[in-house]
Amino acid sequence: MPRVSNYYKIENGKLIRLKKTCPKCGDGYFLAEHEDRWSCGNCGYTEFKVKKK
Ligand SMILES: [Zn+2]
C-alpha cells in the first residue's frame, strides 16, 4: 500500500501537492523533478517550469 502522505503536506490548512502527477498516465504516475522541468518516466511527458519574476 503506497504511502500517499509522502506526496502531500498540509500547510495553513491547505493541501499542498509535493509532486506533480502525469496528465497522460493518471494519478498513479508522478513526474520526476528536474532543475527546469518535470518529466514522466513512463510516457516521456515533459512539463517545463515557469519561472516567476
Ligand atoms: Zn506519463
mmCIF file of the protein (N, C-alpha, C, O) and its ligand, coordinates in Angstrom:
data_MODEL
# 
_entry.id   MODEL 
# 
loop_
_entity.id 
_entity.type 
_entity.pdbx_number_of_molecules 
1 polymer     1 
2 non-polymer 1 
# 
_entity_poly.entity_id                      1 
_entity_poly.type                           'polypeptide(L)' 
_entity_poly.nstd_linkage                   no 
_entity_poly.nstd_monomer                   no 
_entity_poly.pdbx_seq_one_letter_code       MPRVSNYYKIENGKLIRLKKTCPKCGDGYFLAEHEDRWSCGNCGYTEFKVKKK 
_entity_poly.pdbx_seq_one_letter_code_can   MPRVSNYYKIENGKLIRLKKTCPKCGDGYFLAEHEDRWSCGNCGYTEFKVKKK 
_entity_poly.pdbx_strand_id                 A 
# 
loop_
_entity_poly_seq.entity_id 
_entity_poly_seq.num 
_entity_poly_seq.mon_id 
_entity_poly_seq.hetero 
1 1  MET n 
1 2  PRO n 
1 3  ARG n 
1 4  VAL n 
1 5  SER n 
1 6  ASN n 
1 7  TYR n 
1 8  TYR n 
1 9  LYS n 
1 10 ILE n 
1 11 GLU n 
1 12 ASN n 
1 13 GLY n 
1 14 LYS n 
1 15 LEU n 
1 16 ILE n 
1 17 ARG n 
1 18 LEU n 
1 19 LYS n 
1 20 LYS n 
1 21 THR n 
1 22 CYS n 
1 23 PRO n 
1 24 LYS n 
1 25 CYS n 
1 26 GLY n 
1 27 ASP n 
1 28 GLY n 
1 29 TYR n 
1 30 PHE n 
1 31 LEU n 
1 32 ALA n 
1 33 GLU n 
1 34 HIS n 
1 35 GLU n 
1 36 ASP n 
1 37 ARG n 
1 38 TRP n 
1 39 SER n 
1 40 CYS n 
1 41 GLY n 
1 42 ASN n 
1 43 CYS n 
1 44 GLY n 
1 45 TYR n 
1 46 THR n 
1 47 GLU n 
1 48 PHE n 
1 49 LYS n 
1 50 VAL n 
1 51 LYS n 
1 52 LYS n 
1 53 LYS n 
# 
loop_
_struct_asym.id 
_struct_asym.entity_id 
A 1 
B 2 
# 
loop_
_chem_comp.id 
_chem_comp.type 
_chem_comp.mon_nstd_flag 
ALA 'L-peptide linking' y 
ARG 'L-peptide linking' y 
ASN 'L-peptide linking' y 
ASP 'L-peptide linking' y 
CYS 'L-peptide linking' y 
GLU 'L-peptide linking' y 
GLY 'peptide linking'   y 
HIS 'L-peptide linking' y 
ILE 'L-peptide linking' y 
LEU 'L-peptide linking' y 
LYS 'L-peptide linking' y 
MET 'L-peptide linking' y 
PHE 'L-peptide linking' y 
PRO 'L-peptide linking' y 
SER 'L-peptide linking' y 
THR 'L-peptide linking' y 
TRP 'L-peptide linking' y 
TYR 'L-peptide linking' y 
VAL 'L-peptide linking' y 
ZN  non-polymer         . 
# 
_pdbx_entity_nonpoly.entity_id   2 
_pdbx_entity_nonpoly.name        ? 
_pdbx_entity_nonpoly.comp_id     ZN 
# 
_pdbx_nonpoly_scheme.asym_id         B 
_pdbx_nonpoly_scheme.entity_id       2 
_pdbx_nonpoly_scheme.mon_id          ZN 
_pdbx_nonpoly_scheme.ndb_seq_num     1 
_pdbx_nonpoly_scheme.pdb_seq_num     101 
_pdbx_nonpoly_scheme.auth_seq_num    101 
_pdbx_nonpoly_scheme.pdb_mon_id      ZN 
_pdbx_nonpoly_scheme.auth_mon_id     ZN 
_pdbx_nonpoly_scheme.pdb_strand_id   A 
_pdbx_nonpoly_scheme.pdb_ins_code    . 
# 
loop_
_atom_site.group_PDB 
_atom_site.id 
_atom_site.type_symbol 
_atom_site.label_atom_id 
_atom_site.label_alt_id 
_atom_site.label_comp_id 
_atom_site.label_asym_id 
_atom_site.label_entity_id 
_atom_site.label_seq_id 
_atom_site.pdbx_PDB_ins_code 
_atom_site.Cartn_x 
_atom_site.Cartn_y 
_atom_site.Cartn_z 
_atom_site.occupancy 
_atom_site.B_iso_or_equiv 
_atom_site.pdbx_formal_charge 
_atom_site.auth_seq_id 
_atom_site.auth_comp_id 
_atom_site.auth_asym_id 
_atom_site.auth_atom_id 
_atom_site.pdbx_PDB_model_num 
ATOM   1   N  N  . MET A 1 1  ? 0.854  -1.202 0.000   1.00 0.00 ? 1   MET A N  1 
ATOM   2   C  CA . MET A 1 1  ? 0.000  0.000  0.000   1.00 0.00 ? 1   MET A CA 1 
ATOM   3   C  C  . MET A 1 1  ? 0.883  1.244  0.000   1.00 0.00 ? 1   MET A C  1 
ATOM   4   O  O  . MET A 1 1  ? 1.657  1.458  0.933   1.00 0.00 ? 1   MET A O  1 
ATOM   5   N  N  . PRO A 1 2  ? 0.769  2.052  -1.031  1.00 0.00 ? 2   PRO A N  1 
ATOM   6   C  CA . PRO A 1 2  ? 1.623  3.242  -1.144  1.00 0.00 ? 2   PRO A CA 1 
ATOM   7   C  C  . PRO A 1 2  ? 1.318  4.274  -0.074  1.00 0.00 ? 2   PRO A C  1 
ATOM   8   O  O  . PRO A 1 2  ? 0.171  4.460  0.332   1.00 0.00 ? 2   PRO A O  1 
ATOM   9   N  N  . ARG A 1 3  ? 2.355  4.926  0.362   1.00 0.00 ? 3   ARG A N  1 
ATOM   10  C  CA . ARG A 1 3  ? 2.161  5.960  1.371   1.00 0.00 ? 3   ARG A CA 1 
ATOM   11  C  C  . ARG A 1 3  ? 1.868  7.284  0.691   1.00 0.00 ? 3   ARG A C  1 
ATOM   12  O  O  . ARG A 1 3  ? 2.776  8.043  0.350   1.00 0.00 ? 3   ARG A O  1 
ATOM   13  N  N  . VAL A 1 4  ? 0.600  7.544  0.503   1.00 0.00 ? 4   VAL A N  1 
ATOM   14  C  CA . VAL A 1 4  ? 0.177  8.742  -0.214  1.00 0.00 ? 4   VAL A CA 1 
ATOM   15  C  C  . VAL A 1 4  ? 0.629  10.007 0.508   1.00 0.00 ? 4   VAL A C  1 
ATOM   16  O  O  . VAL A 1 4  ? 0.857  11.050 -0.105  1.00 0.00 ? 4   VAL A O  1 
ATOM   17  N  N  . SER A 1 5  ? 0.752  9.885  1.821   1.00 0.00 ? 5   SER A N  1 
ATOM   18  C  CA . SER A 1 5  ? 1.100  11.065 2.614   1.00 0.00 ? 5   SER A CA 1 
ATOM   19  C  C  . SER A 1 5  ? 2.459  11.639 2.236   1.00 0.00 ? 5   SER A C  1 
ATOM   20  O  O  . SER A 1 5  ? 2.760  12.791 2.549   1.00 0.00 ? 5   SER A O  1 
ATOM   21  N  N  . ASN A 1 6  ? 3.276  10.840 1.566   1.00 0.00 ? 6   ASN A N  1 
ATOM   22  C  CA . ASN A 1 6  ? 4.571  11.348 1.126   1.00 0.00 ? 6   ASN A CA 1 
ATOM   23  C  C  . ASN A 1 6  ? 4.437  12.414 0.053   1.00 0.00 ? 6   ASN A C  1 
ATOM   24  O  O  . ASN A 1 6  ? 5.334  13.230 -0.157  1.00 0.00 ? 6   ASN A O  1 
ATOM   25  N  N  . TYR A 1 7  ? 3.301  12.387 -0.619  1.00 0.00 ? 7   TYR A N  1 
ATOM   26  C  CA . TYR A 1 7  ? 3.136  13.274 -1.756  1.00 0.00 ? 7   TYR A CA 1 
ATOM   27  C  C  . TYR A 1 7  ? 2.309  14.517 -1.446  1.00 0.00 ? 7   TYR A C  1 
ATOM   28  O  O  . TYR A 1 7  ? 2.070  15.361 -2.310  1.00 0.00 ? 7   TYR A O  1 
ATOM   29  N  N  . TYR A 1 8  ? 1.888  14.605 -0.218  1.00 0.00 ? 8   TYR A N  1 
ATOM   30  C  CA . TYR A 1 8  ? 1.090  15.760 0.170   1.00 0.00 ? 8   TYR A CA 1 
ATOM   31  C  C  . TYR A 1 8  ? 1.555  16.284 1.514   1.00 0.00 ? 8   TYR A C  1 
ATOM   32  O  O  . TYR A 1 8  ? 2.129  15.547 2.316   1.00 0.00 ? 8   TYR A O  1 
ATOM   33  N  N  . LYS A 1 9  ? 1.311  17.529 1.749   1.00 0.00 ? 9   LYS A N  1 
ATOM   34  C  CA . LYS A 1 9  ? 1.509  18.052 3.089   1.00 0.00 ? 9   LYS A CA 1 
ATOM   35  C  C  . LYS A 1 9  ? 0.451  19.112 3.361   1.00 0.00 ? 9   LYS A C  1 
ATOM   36  O  O  . LYS A 1 9  ? -0.074 19.744 2.445   1.00 0.00 ? 9   LYS A O  1 
ATOM   37  N  N  . ILE A 1 10 ? 0.162  19.283 4.605   1.00 0.00 ? 10  ILE A N  1 
ATOM   38  C  CA . ILE A 1 10 ? -0.836 20.272 4.991   1.00 0.00 ? 10  ILE A CA 1 
ATOM   39  C  C  . ILE A 1 10 ? -0.123 21.534 5.473   1.00 0.00 ? 10  ILE A C  1 
ATOM   40  O  O  . ILE A 1 10 ? 0.710  21.482 6.378   1.00 0.00 ? 10  ILE A O  1 
ATOM   41  N  N  . GLU A 1 11 ? -0.449 22.630 4.878   1.00 0.00 ? 11  GLU A N  1 
ATOM   42  C  CA . GLU A 1 11 ? 0.182  23.876 5.261   1.00 0.00 ? 11  GLU A CA 1 
ATOM   43  C  C  . GLU A 1 11 ? -0.882 24.954 5.397   1.00 0.00 ? 11  GLU A C  1 
ATOM   44  O  O  . GLU A 1 11 ? -1.572 25.287 4.434   1.00 0.00 ? 11  GLU A O  1 
ATOM   45  N  N  . ASN A 1 12 ? -1.006 25.488 6.589   1.00 0.00 ? 12  ASN A N  1 
ATOM   46  C  CA . ASN A 1 12 ? -2.016 26.501 6.869   1.00 0.00 ? 12  ASN A CA 1 
ATOM   47  C  C  . ASN A 1 12 ? -3.414 26.031 6.472   1.00 0.00 ? 12  ASN A C  1 
ATOM   48  O  O  . ASN A 1 12 ? -4.228 26.800 5.959   1.00 0.00 ? 12  ASN A O  1 
ATOM   49  N  N  . GLY A 1 13 ? -3.668 24.750 6.725   1.00 0.00 ? 13  GLY A N  1 
ATOM   50  C  CA . GLY A 1 13 ? -4.986 24.211 6.454   1.00 0.00 ? 13  GLY A CA 1 
ATOM   51  C  C  . GLY A 1 13 ? -5.247 23.894 4.996   1.00 0.00 ? 13  GLY A C  1 
ATOM   52  O  O  . GLY A 1 13 ? -6.348 23.480 4.634   1.00 0.00 ? 13  GLY A O  1 
ATOM   53  N  N  . LYS A 1 14 ? -4.221 24.091 4.141   1.00 0.00 ? 14  LYS A N  1 
ATOM   54  C  CA . LYS A 1 14 ? -4.407 23.794 2.721   1.00 0.00 ? 14  LYS A CA 1 
ATOM   55  C  C  . LYS A 1 14 ? -3.585 22.576 2.330   1.00 0.00 ? 14  LYS A C  1 
ATOM   56  O  O  . LYS A 1 14 ? -2.488 22.355 2.842   1.00 0.00 ? 14  LYS A O  1 
ATOM   57  N  N  . LEU A 1 15 ? -4.132 21.799 1.420   1.00 0.00 ? 15  LEU A N  1 
ATOM   58  C  CA . LEU A 1 15 ? -3.433 20.616 0.950   1.00 0.00 ? 15  LEU A CA 1 
ATOM   59  C  C  . LEU A 1 15 ? -2.460 21.009 -0.165  1.00 0.00 ? 15  LEU A C  1 
ATOM   60  O  O  . LEU A 1 15 ? -2.856 21.549 -1.198  1.00 0.00 ? 15  LEU A O  1 
ATOM   61  N  N  . ILE A 1 16 ? -1.193 20.726 0.071   1.00 0.00 ? 16  ILE A N  1 
ATOM   62  C  CA . ILE A 1 16 ? -0.172 21.085 -0.911  1.00 0.00 ? 16  ILE A CA 1 
ATOM   63  C  C  . ILE A 1 16 ? 0.346  19.811 -1.572  1.00 0.00 ? 16  ILE A C  1 
ATOM   64  O  O  . ILE A 1 16 ? 0.722  18.857 -0.892  1.00 0.00 ? 16  ILE A O  1 
ATOM   65  N  N  . ARG A 1 17 ? 0.361  19.806 -2.889  1.00 0.00 ? 17  ARG A N  1 
ATOM   66  C  CA . ARG A 1 17 ? 0.922  18.668 -3.603  1.00 0.00 ? 17  ARG A CA 1 
ATOM   67  C  C  . ARG A 1 17 ? 2.425  18.831 -3.701  1.00 0.00 ? 17  ARG A C  1 
ATOM   68  O  O  . ARG A 1 17 ? 2.913  19.841 -4.207  1.00 0.00 ? 17  ARG A O  1 
ATOM   69  N  N  . LEU A 1 18 ? 3.156  17.846 -3.222  1.00 0.00 ? 18  LEU A N  1 
ATOM   70  C  CA . LEU A 1 18 ? 4.607  17.914 -3.295  1.00 0.00 ? 18  LEU A CA 1 
ATOM   71  C  C  . LEU A 1 18 ? 5.111  17.428 -4.642  1.00 0.00 ? 18  LEU A C  1 
ATOM   72  O  O  . LEU A 1 18 ? 6.181  17.826 -5.103  1.00 0.00 ? 18  LEU A O  1 
ATOM   73  N  N  . LYS A 1 19 ? 4.323  16.558 -5.268  1.00 0.00 ? 19  LYS A N  1 
ATOM   74  C  CA . LYS A 1 19 ? 4.749  16.046 -6.557  1.00 0.00 ? 19  LYS A CA 1 
ATOM   75  C  C  . LYS A 1 19 ? 3.631  16.218 -7.567  1.00 0.00 ? 19  LYS A C  1 
ATOM   76  O  O  . LYS A 1 19 ? 2.451  16.177 -7.217  1.00 0.00 ? 19  LYS A O  1 
ATOM   77  N  N  . LYS A 1 20 ? 4.009  16.409 -8.825  1.00 0.00 ? 20  LYS A N  1 
ATOM   78  C  CA . LYS A 1 20 ? 3.016  16.542 -9.873  1.00 0.00 ? 20  LYS A CA 1 
ATOM   79  C  C  . LYS A 1 20 ? 2.735  15.174 -10.462 1.00 0.00 ? 20  LYS A C  1 
ATOM   80  O  O  . LYS A 1 20 ? 3.625  14.329 -10.557 1.00 0.00 ? 20  LYS A O  1 
ATOM   81  N  N  . THR A 1 21 ? 1.502  14.969 -10.850 1.00 0.00 ? 21  THR A N  1 
ATOM   82  C  CA . THR A 1 21 ? 1.153  13.707 -11.476 1.00 0.00 ? 21  THR A CA 1 
ATOM   83  C  C  . THR A 1 21 ? 1.085  13.871 -12.985 1.00 0.00 ? 21  THR A C  1 
ATOM   84  O  O  . THR A 1 21 ? 0.842  14.965 -13.496 1.00 0.00 ? 21  THR A O  1 
ATOM   85  N  N  . CYS A 1 22 ? 1.301  12.775 -13.685 1.00 0.00 ? 22  CYS A N  1 
ATOM   86  C  CA . CYS A 1 22 ? 1.291  12.816 -15.146 1.00 0.00 ? 22  CYS A CA 1 
ATOM   87  C  C  . CYS A 1 22 ? -0.142 12.914 -15.663 1.00 0.00 ? 22  CYS A C  1 
ATOM   88  O  O  . CYS A 1 22 ? -0.976 12.077 -15.317 1.00 0.00 ? 22  CYS A O  1 
ATOM   89  N  N  . PRO A 1 23 ? -0.444 13.921 -16.484 1.00 0.00 ? 23  PRO A N  1 
ATOM   90  C  CA . PRO A 1 23 ? -1.798 14.079 -17.032 1.00 0.00 ? 23  PRO A CA 1 
ATOM   91  C  C  . PRO A 1 23 ? -2.139 13.003 -18.048 1.00 0.00 ? 23  PRO A C  1 
ATOM   92  O  O  . PRO A 1 23 ? -3.315 12.770 -18.330 1.00 0.00 ? 23  PRO A O  1 
ATOM   93  N  N  . LYS A 1 24 ? -1.145 12.353 -18.594 1.00 0.00 ? 24  LYS A N  1 
ATOM   94  C  CA . LYS A 1 24 ? -1.396 11.310 -19.584 1.00 0.00 ? 24  LYS A CA 1 
ATOM   95  C  C  . LYS A 1 24 ? -1.589 9.945  -18.932 1.00 0.00 ? 24  LYS A C  1 
ATOM   96  O  O  . LYS A 1 24 ? -2.468 9.171  -19.312 1.00 0.00 ? 24  LYS A O  1 
ATOM   97  N  N  . CYS A 1 25 ? -0.750 9.673  -17.946 1.00 0.00 ? 25  CYS A N  1 
ATOM   98  C  CA . CYS A 1 25 ? -0.775 8.340  -17.343 1.00 0.00 ? 25  CYS A CA 1 
ATOM   99  C  C  . CYS A 1 25 ? -1.756 8.245  -16.187 1.00 0.00 ? 25  CYS A C  1 
ATOM   100 O  O  . CYS A 1 25 ? -2.225 7.157  -15.855 1.00 0.00 ? 25  CYS A O  1 
ATOM   101 N  N  . GLY A 1 26 ? -2.066 9.377  -15.576 1.00 0.00 ? 26  GLY A N  1 
ATOM   102 C  CA . GLY A 1 26 ? -3.020 9.339  -14.481 1.00 0.00 ? 26  GLY A CA 1 
ATOM   103 C  C  . GLY A 1 26 ? -2.374 9.590  -13.136 1.00 0.00 ? 26  GLY A C  1 
ATOM   104 O  O  . GLY A 1 26 ? -1.179 9.866  -13.030 1.00 0.00 ? 26  GLY A O  1 
ATOM   105 N  N  . ASP A 1 27 ? -3.205 9.486  -12.111 1.00 0.00 ? 27  ASP A N  1 
ATOM   106 C  CA . ASP A 1 27 ? -2.775 9.868  -10.770 1.00 0.00 ? 27  ASP A CA 1 
ATOM   107 C  C  . ASP A 1 27 ? -1.689 8.967  -10.196 1.00 0.00 ? 27  ASP A C  1 
ATOM   108 O  O  . ASP A 1 27 ? -0.969 9.378  -9.286  1.00 0.00 ? 27  ASP A O  1 
ATOM   109 N  N  . GLY A 1 28 ? -1.558 7.764  -10.702 1.00 0.00 ? 28  GLY A N  1 
ATOM   110 C  CA . GLY A 1 28 ? -0.583 6.830  -10.136 1.00 0.00 ? 28  GLY A CA 1 
ATOM   111 C  C  . GLY A 1 28 ? 0.835  7.120  -10.556 1.00 0.00 ? 28  GLY A C  1 
ATOM   112 O  O  . GLY A 1 28 ? 1.781  6.556  -10.005 1.00 0.00 ? 28  GLY A O  1 
ATOM   113 N  N  . TYR A 1 29 ? 0.993  8.016  -11.551 1.00 0.00 ? 29  TYR A N  1 
ATOM   114 C  CA . TYR A 1 29 ? 2.322  8.289  -12.070 1.00 0.00 ? 29  TYR A CA 1 
ATOM   115 C  C  . TYR A 1 29 ? 2.746  9.706  -11.729 1.00 0.00 ? 29  TYR A C  1 
ATOM   116 O  O  . TYR A 1 29 ? 2.063  10.679 -12.050 1.00 0.00 ? 29  TYR A O  1 
ATOM   117 N  N  . PHE A 1 30 ? 3.884  9.794  -11.073 1.00 0.00 ? 30  PHE A N  1 
ATOM   118 C  CA . PHE A 1 30 ? 4.364  11.101 -10.676 1.00 0.00 ? 30  PHE A CA 1 
ATOM   119 C  C  . PHE A 1 30 ? 5.480  11.558 -11.599 1.00 0.00 ? 30  PHE A C  1 
ATOM   120 O  O  . PHE A 1 30 ? 6.266  10.752 -12.097 1.00 0.00 ? 30  PHE A O  1 
ATOM   121 N  N  . LEU A 1 31 ? 5.534  12.866 -11.818 1.00 0.00 ? 31  LEU A N  1 
ATOM   122 C  CA . LEU A 1 31 ? 6.580  13.423 -12.652 1.00 0.00 ? 31  LEU A CA 1 
ATOM   123 C  C  . LEU A 1 31 ? 7.853  13.600 -11.836 1.00 0.00 ? 31  LEU A C  1 
ATOM   124 O  O  . LEU A 1 31 ? 7.812  14.029 -10.683 1.00 0.00 ? 31  LEU A O  1 
ATOM   125 N  N  . ALA A 1 32 ? 8.965  13.269 -12.440 1.00 0.00 ? 32  ALA A N  1 
ATOM   126 C  CA . ALA A 1 32 ? 10.251 13.440 -11.780 1.00 0.00 ? 32  ALA A CA 1 
ATOM   127 C  C  . ALA A 1 32 ? 10.683 14.892 -11.919 1.00 0.00 ? 32  ALA A C  1 
ATOM   128 O  O  . ALA A 1 32 ? 10.584 15.484 -12.994 1.00 0.00 ? 32  ALA A O  1 
ATOM   129 N  N  . GLU A 1 33 ? 11.156 15.449 -10.832 1.00 0.00 ? 33  GLU A N  1 
ATOM   130 C  CA . GLU A 1 33 ? 11.523 16.857 -10.870 1.00 0.00 ? 33  GLU A CA 1 
ATOM   131 C  C  . GLU A 1 33 ? 12.964 17.035 -11.312 1.00 0.00 ? 33  GLU A C  1 
ATOM   132 O  O  . GLU A 1 33 ? 13.880 16.398 -10.793 1.00 0.00 ? 33  GLU A O  1 
ATOM   133 N  N  . HIS A 1 34 ? 13.140 17.923 -12.287 1.00 0.00 ? 34  HIS A N  1 
ATOM   134 C  CA . HIS A 1 34 ? 14.472 18.316 -12.723 1.00 0.00 ? 34  HIS A CA 1 
ATOM   135 C  C  . HIS A 1 34 ? 14.620 19.804 -12.477 1.00 0.00 ? 34  HIS A C  1 
ATOM   136 O  O  . HIS A 1 34 ? 13.685 20.469 -12.030 1.00 0.00 ? 34  HIS A O  1 
ATOM   137 N  N  . GLU A 1 35 ? 15.793 20.314 -12.771 1.00 0.00 ? 35  GLU A N  1 
ATOM   138 C  CA . GLU A 1 35 ? 16.070 21.713 -12.441 1.00 0.00 ? 35  GLU A CA 1 
ATOM   139 C  C  . GLU A 1 35 ? 15.104 22.673 -13.131 1.00 0.00 ? 35  GLU A C  1 
ATOM   140 O  O  . GLU A 1 35 ? 14.668 23.658 -12.534 1.00 0.00 ? 35  GLU A O  1 
ATOM   141 N  N  . ASP A 1 36 ? 14.778 22.388 -14.369 1.00 0.00 ? 36  ASP A N  1 
ATOM   142 C  CA . ASP A 1 36 ? 13.943 23.321 -15.127 1.00 0.00 ? 36  ASP A CA 1 
ATOM   143 C  C  . ASP A 1 36 ? 12.687 22.695 -15.696 1.00 0.00 ? 36  ASP A C  1 
ATOM   144 O  O  . ASP A 1 36 ? 11.960 23.330 -16.461 1.00 0.00 ? 36  ASP A O  1 
ATOM   145 N  N  . ARG A 1 37 ? 12.433 21.463 -15.327 1.00 0.00 ? 37  ARG A N  1 
ATOM   146 C  CA . ARG A 1 37 ? 11.263 20.795 -15.912 1.00 0.00 ? 37  ARG A CA 1 
ATOM   147 C  C  . ARG A 1 37 ? 10.828 19.616 -15.056 1.00 0.00 ? 37  ARG A C  1 
ATOM   148 O  O  . ARG A 1 37 ? 11.529 19.188 -14.139 1.00 0.00 ? 37  ARG A O  1 
ATOM   149 N  N  . TRP A 1 38 ? 9.647  19.106 -15.385 1.00 0.00 ? 38  TRP A N  1 
ATOM   150 C  CA . TRP A 1 38 ? 9.145  17.877 -14.785 1.00 0.00 ? 38  TRP A CA 1 
ATOM   151 C  C  . TRP A 1 38 ? 9.021  16.869 -15.916 1.00 0.00 ? 38  TRP A C  1 
ATOM   152 O  O  . TRP A 1 38 ? 8.674  17.249 -17.034 1.00 0.00 ? 38  TRP A O  1 
ATOM   153 N  N  . SER A 1 39 ? 9.291  15.606 -15.660 1.00 0.00 ? 39  SER A N  1 
ATOM   154 C  CA . SER A 1 39 ? 9.151  14.621 -16.720 1.00 0.00 ? 39  SER A CA 1 
ATOM   155 C  C  . SER A 1 39 ? 8.592  13.312 -16.178 1.00 0.00 ? 39  SER A C  1 
ATOM   156 O  O  . SER A 1 39 ? 8.841  12.927 -15.035 1.00 0.00 ? 39  SER A O  1 
ATOM   157 N  N  . CYS A 1 40 ? 7.826  12.641 -17.037 1.00 0.00 ? 40  CYS A N  1 
ATOM   158 C  CA . CYS A 1 40 ? 7.248  11.352 -16.682 1.00 0.00 ? 40  CYS A CA 1 
ATOM   159 C  C  . CYS A 1 40 ? 8.144  10.240 -17.192 1.00 0.00 ? 40  CYS A C  1 
ATOM   160 O  O  . CYS A 1 40 ? 8.477  10.195 -18.376 1.00 0.00 ? 40  CYS A O  1 
ATOM   161 N  N  . GLY A 1 41 ? 8.532  9.344  -16.301 1.00 0.00 ? 41  GLY A N  1 
ATOM   162 C  CA . GLY A 1 41 ? 9.408  8.245  -16.705 1.00 0.00 ? 41  GLY A CA 1 
ATOM   163 C  C  . GLY A 1 41 ? 8.664  7.172  -17.473 1.00 0.00 ? 41  GLY A C  1 
ATOM   164 O  O  . GLY A 1 41 ? 9.280  6.286  -18.065 1.00 0.00 ? 41  GLY A O  1 
ATOM   165 N  N  . ASN A 1 42 ? 7.348  7.247  -17.465 1.00 0.00 ? 42  ASN A N  1 
ATOM   166 C  CA . ASN A 1 42 ? 6.552  6.216  -18.111 1.00 0.00 ? 42  ASN A CA 1 
ATOM   167 C  C  . ASN A 1 42 ? 6.287  6.529  -19.585 1.00 0.00 ? 42  ASN A C  1 
ATOM   168 O  O  . ASN A 1 42 ? 6.486  5.674  -20.448 1.00 0.00 ? 42  ASN A O  1 
ATOM   169 N  N  . CYS A 1 43 ? 5.838  7.760  -19.874 1.00 0.00 ? 43  CYS A N  1 
ATOM   170 C  CA . CYS A 1 43 ? 5.452  8.091  -21.252 1.00 0.00 ? 43  CYS A CA 1 
ATOM   171 C  C  . CYS A 1 43 ? 6.329  9.168  -21.866 1.00 0.00 ? 43  CYS A C  1 
ATOM   172 O  O  . CYS A 1 43 ? 6.248  9.432  -23.066 1.00 0.00 ? 43  CYS A O  1 
ATOM   173 N  N  . GLY A 1 44 ? 7.176  9.799  -21.037 1.00 0.00 ? 44  GLY A N  1 
ATOM   174 C  CA . GLY A 1 44 ? 8.075  10.805 -21.570 1.00 0.00 ? 44  GLY A CA 1 
ATOM   175 C  C  . GLY A 1 44 ? 7.493  12.207 -21.582 1.00 0.00 ? 44  GLY A C  1 
ATOM   176 O  O  . GLY A 1 44 ? 8.115  13.135 -22.099 1.00 0.00 ? 44  GLY A O  1 
ATOM   177 N  N  . TYR A 1 45 ? 6.321  12.367 -21.025 1.00 0.00 ? 45  TYR A N  1 
ATOM   178 C  CA . TYR A 1 45 ? 5.698  13.684 -20.939 1.00 0.00 ? 45  TYR A CA 1 
ATOM   179 C  C  . TYR A 1 45 ? 6.599  14.653 -20.175 1.00 0.00 ? 45  TYR A C  1 
ATOM   180 O  O  . TYR A 1 45 ? 7.116  14.329 -19.106 1.00 0.00 ? 45  TYR A O  1 
ATOM   181 N  N  . THR A 1 46 ? 6.774  15.828 -20.733 1.00 0.00 ? 46  THR A N  1 
ATOM   182 C  CA . THR A 1 46 ? 7.630  16.819 -20.087 1.00 0.00 ? 46  THR A CA 1 
ATOM   183 C  C  . THR A 1 46 ? 6.883  18.123 -19.898 1.00 0.00 ? 46  THR A C  1 
ATOM   184 O  O  . THR A 1 46 ? 6.207  18.603 -20.808 1.00 0.00 ? 46  THR A O  1 
ATOM   185 N  N  . GLU A 1 47 ? 7.006  18.678 -18.741 1.00 0.00 ? 47  GLU A N  1 
ATOM   186 C  CA . GLU A 1 47 ? 6.360  19.956 -18.442 1.00 0.00 ? 47  GLU A CA 1 
ATOM   187 C  C  . GLU A 1 47 ? 7.433  20.906 -17.925 1.00 0.00 ? 47  GLU A C  1 
ATOM   188 O  O  . GLU A 1 47 ? 8.088  20.638 -16.917 1.00 0.00 ? 47  GLU A O  1 
ATOM   189 N  N  . PHE A 1 48 ? 7.602  22.018 -18.632 1.00 0.00 ? 48  PHE A N  1 
ATOM   190 C  CA . PHE A 1 48 ? 8.644  22.948 -18.243 1.00 0.00 ? 48  PHE A CA 1 
ATOM   191 C  C  . PHE A 1 48 ? 8.176  23.863 -17.132 1.00 0.00 ? 48  PHE A C  1 
ATOM   192 O  O  . PHE A 1 48 ? 7.024  24.295 -17.102 1.00 0.00 ? 48  PHE A O  1 
ATOM   193 N  N  . LYS A 1 49 ? 9.074  24.146 -16.235 1.00 0.00 ? 49  LYS A N  1 
ATOM   194 C  CA . LYS A 1 49 ? 8.735  25.023 -15.134 1.00 0.00 ? 49  LYS A CA 1 
ATOM   195 C  C  . LYS A 1 49 ? 8.679  26.466 -15.631 1.00 0.00 ? 49  LYS A C  1 
ATOM   196 O  O  . LYS A 1 49 ? 9.485  26.892 -16.458 1.00 0.00 ? 49  LYS A O  1 
ATOM   197 N  N  . VAL A 1 50 ? 7.725  27.187 -15.114 1.00 0.00 ? 50  VAL A N  1 
ATOM   198 C  CA . VAL A 1 50 ? 7.602  28.599 -15.452 1.00 0.00 ? 50  VAL A CA 1 
ATOM   199 C  C  . VAL A 1 50 ? 8.171  29.413 -14.304 1.00 0.00 ? 50  VAL A C  1 
ATOM   200 O  O  . VAL A 1 50 ? 7.703  29.344 -13.168 1.00 0.00 ? 50  VAL A O  1 
ATOM   201 N  N  . LYS A 1 51 ? 9.170  30.168 -14.629 1.00 0.00 ? 51  LYS A N  1 
ATOM   202 C  CA . LYS A 1 51 ? 9.790  30.978 -13.588 1.00 0.00 ? 51  LYS A CA 1 
ATOM   203 C  C  . LYS A 1 51 ? 9.039  32.277 -13.393 1.00 0.00 ? 51  LYS A C  1 
ATOM   204 O  O  . LYS A 1 51 ? 8.770  33.016 -14.340 1.00 0.00 ? 51  LYS A O  1 
ATOM   205 N  N  . LYS A 1 52 ? 8.706  32.537 -12.133 1.00 0.00 ? 52  LYS A N  1 
ATOM   206 C  CA . LYS A 1 52 ? 8.007  33.773 -11.831 1.00 0.00 ? 52  LYS A CA 1 
ATOM   207 C  C  . LYS A 1 52 ? 9.011  34.887 -11.594 1.00 0.00 ? 52  LYS A C  1 
ATOM   208 O  O  . LYS A 1 52 ? 10.053 34.691 -10.970 1.00 0.00 ? 52  LYS A O  1 
ATOM   209 N  N  . LYS A 1 53 ? 8.676  36.041 -12.100 1.00 0.00 ? 53  LYS A N  1 
ATOM   210 C  CA . LYS A 1 53 ? 9.574  37.169 -11.940 1.00 0.00 ? 53  LYS A CA 1 
ATOM   211 C  C  . LYS A 1 53 ? 9.436  37.782 -10.536 1.00 0.00 ? 53  LYS A C  1 
ATOM   212 O  O  . LYS A 1 53 ? 10.122 38.752 -10.216 1.00 0.00 ? 53  LYS A O  1 
HETATM 213 ZN ZN . ZN  B 2 .  ? 3.207  9.729  -18.252 1.00 0.00 2 101 ZN  A ZN 1 
# 
